[in-house]
């Protein structure tokens, strides 16, 4: 077995908020992780779909980003986007 080459291996204290809410047609169970990494963006984990994305306000304004990252239709993506604008 060859020697493992790490790009980085760090431990950090983070703050995680768990939120569950019901949209018009879908339930969202999210973990919102605040970290000093990712240039002030937050790590958003959708526990139901097992998808995640690193998101800042610039990403929320990018057309199609939320739809693609979480594999959502336009309506569900807009509900998630509206919520994330409140917390990011």
C-alpha positions as CSV (number, residue, x, y, z in Angstrom):
1,X,0.0,0.0,0.0
2,X,1.4,3.4,-0.9
3,X,1.7,6.2,1.5
4,X,-1.4,8.5,1.8
5,X,-0.9,12.0,0.5
6,X,-3.1,14.5,2.4
7,X,-4.0,17.8,0.8
8,X,-5.1,19.0,4.2
9,X,-6.1,17.4,7.5
10,X,-7.5,19.9,10.0
11,X,-10.0,20.0,12.8
12,X,-12.2,23.0,13.5
13,X,-15.0,23.9,15.9
14,X,-18.2,24.7,13.9
15,X,-21.7,25.8,14.6
16,X,-24.5,23.8,13.1
17,X,-28.2,24.7,12.9
18,X,-30.7,22.0,12.1
19,X,-33.9,23.2,10.5
20,X,-36.9,21.3,9.2
21,X,-39.8,23.0,7.4
22,X,-42.5,22.1,5.0
23,X,-42.8,23.8,1.7
24,X,-45.9,23.7,-0.6
25,X,-45.0,20.3,-1.9
26,X,-41.8,19.1,-0.1
27,X,-40.3,18.8,3.3
28,X,-36.8,20.2,3.9
29,X,-34.5,18.8,6.6
30,X,-31.4,20.9,6.6
31,X,-28.1,21.2,8.5
32,X,-26.6,24.6,8.1
33,X,-22.9,24.6,9.0
34,X,-21.0,27.8,9.8
35,X,-17.3,27.4,9.4
36,X,-14.3,29.6,8.8
37,X,-13.6,27.8,5.6
38,X,-15.2,28.6,2.2
39,X,-14.8,32.4,2.3
40,X,-17.7,33.1,4.6
41,X,-20.1,30.8,2.8
42,X,-22.2,28.1,4.6
43,X,-22.2,24.4,4.0
44,X,-25.8,23.4,3.5
45,X,-26.7,19.7,3.9
46,X,-30.1,18.5,2.8
47,X,-30.5,15.4,4.9
48,X,-33.5,14.0,3.0
49,X,-31.9,14.0,-0.4
50,X,-28.3,13.4,0.8
51,X,-27.1,16.5,-1.2
52,X,-25.0,19.3,-0.1
53,X,-23.6,22.6,-1.4
54,X,-21.4,25.5,-0.3
55,X,-23.6,28.5,-0.5
56,X,-23.3,32.3,-0.2
57,X,-25.6,35.1,-1.3
58,X,-23.8,35.2,-4.7
59,X,-24.8,31.5,-5.2
60,X,-28.4,32.2,-4.4
61,X,-28.5,34.9,-7.1
62,X,-27.0,32.5,-9.7
63,X,-29.8,31.2,-12.0
64,X,-30.3,27.5,-11.7
65,X,-27.7,27.0,-8.9
66,X,-30.1,25.8,-6.2
67,X,-32.1,23.7,-8.7
68,X,-28.9,21.9,-9.9
69,X,-27.2,21.6,-6.5
70,X,-30.2,20.0,-4.8
71,X,-31.9,18.5,-7.9
72,X,-35.1,20.5,-7.3
73,X,-37.8,21.8,-9.6
74,X,-38.3,25.6,-9.9
75,X,-41.0,25.8,-7.3
76,X,-39.2,23.8,-4.6
77,X,-35.9,25.6,-5.4
78,X,-37.6,29.0,-4.9
79,X,-38.9,27.9,-1.5
80,X,-35.5,26.8,-0.4
81,X,-33.8,29.9,-1.9
82,X,-36.3,32.2,0.0
83,X,-35.4,30.4,3.3
84,X,-31.7,30.5,2.6
85,X,-31.8,34.2,1.9
86,X,-33.0,34.6,5.6
87,X,-30.1,32.6,7.1
88,X,-27.1,33.3,4.9
